[in-house]
Amino acid sequence: MPDKKICLISNESAEAKAALKELDGIYPSVAPEDADVIVALGGDGFMLQTQLRFMDSGKPVYGMNKGTVGFLMNEYRAEDLQARLECALTARIHPLQMIATDSSGETHRSMAFNEVSLFRQSHQAAKLRIDIDGKPRLDALVCDGVLIATPQGSTAYNLSAHGPILPLKSPLLALTPLSPFRPRNWRGALLPNTARVSIVALEPEKRPVNAVADNTEIKSAVKVEIYEDREATGLLLFDPEHSWEERILDEQFRY
């Protein structure tokens, strides 16, 4: 098999840039439009940015960890990159679409591969109404916030908030509260990935909230709609010995 044409990119950290220089000396980088695969050097945040950049391009992204956690990344090694790319497994993922209306009436659209979150903006707890597919499900959730996570995002902030881990291929979304006060015993819900979630900020002047789609934050959101966009696709590559399915399964047995 002919070698794959590689586009090397990195975040701004010194460690990632040094790795970029090392790899470029072995596997000369081409422009993104000429590449067969994008090799991203950094952490999970940089991988999410790279997925959004190349989404729907048909170009898979192979990440190598030069960040902190690197759950979405493969181990960094300079040798045998072409062989690793040839054997890599592909994971197809779909982002969440967030449509947020702020207090001035302006509408903002953003995408998220991990989660869409709403957070209280001040010392006052957020007070939120949650509708699913147009039907009210929770009239008033008093909390620090709430998030909707994809399967790939279920091991990120969702897990830290005691939300469920979702297998990568499960047709589900996790709806997880952040420090719920009323109803105190509500621990969230599992939703079909076809669900359209609408979250309305109640008493927004007294209890302002911000909406966040991965790395994009909207201040003073009064209404947020979230759904999985099945027409948008990102492609991730993983080494067979440490596939994403294996990572998610392994995460469930950590203690």
Secondary structure as UniProt FT lines:
FT   STRAND          6..10
FT   HELIX           14..24
FT   TURN            25..26
FT   HELIX           32..34
FT   STRAND          37..42
FT   HELIX           44..54
FT   TURN            55..56
FT   STRAND          61..65
FT   TURN            71..72
FT   TURN            79..80
FT   HELIX           81..87
FT   STRAND          89..93
FT   STRAND          96..102
FT   TURN            103..104
FT   STRAND          107..112
FT   STRAND          115..120
FT   STRAND          126..132
FT   TURN            133..134
FT   STRAND          135..143
FT   STRAND          145..149
FT   TURN            151..156
FT   HELIX           157..160
FT   TURN            161..162
FT   TURN            168..169
FT   STRAND          172..178
FT   TURN            184..185
FT   STRAND          189..192
FT   TURN            193..194
FT   STRAND          197..201
FT   TURN            204..206
FT   STRAND          209..213
FT   TURN            214..215
FT   STRAND          216..218
FT   STRAND          221..228
FT   TURN            230..231
FT   STRAND          234..238
FT   HELIX           240..242
FT   HELIX           244..251
FT   TURN            252..253
//
